[in-house]
């Protein structure tokens, strides 16, 4: 790691992942390089905990998700713990709870950047290299492996210069079209937050608390 990338501070007690923060950025690393970062239920539970920590941390504005090592981002579920009904947790219960983490990432009101070192594998079980993935629109940018974290951090710092509320609304708006009523509900909730922050909304709240009639006449009726 170059000297300009040594600012990460590791926190939390995790077995399968690493959670680090630095200057408004959270980095979540699947730390199982011995199995190409395959996930088991413990991994997934810890990912959920880490994403929740990033959400609740008001100093964090963007999140990086990556895998340890240079061989793979994540190779999927760990087949060694796969049972007949999912991946078996320490209590013997089969689980497919990675789906919960995927939803959690979509609902997280902060940008999440996947920092991928590895191949993409799709329906034909063929490996597509980085340039092919870029040509197919699967990734946003390709950089040399040695520069991947430096470039990702640069993206994060650029994002941190932007309005966090605008980023929240853009993410919710882009997801709403694909997420059905749940996506519309998320967008509506974010719009409610936006309204709550307005002077007009606060006039209504203050009037209720003060037991008086609200004065909405002072607010413009915008076209």
Secondary structure, 3 states (H helix, E strand, C coil): CCHHHCCCEECCCCCCEEEEEECCEEEEEECCHHHCCCECHHHHHHHHHHHHHHHHCCCCCEEEEEECCCCCCCCCECHHHECCCCEECCCCCEECCHHHHHHHHHHCCCEEEEECCCCEECCCCCEECHHHHHHCCCCCCCCCHHHHHHHHHHHHHHHHCCCHHHHHHHHHHHHHCCCHHHHHHHHHHHHHHHHHCCHHHHHHHHHHHHCCCCCHHHCCCCC
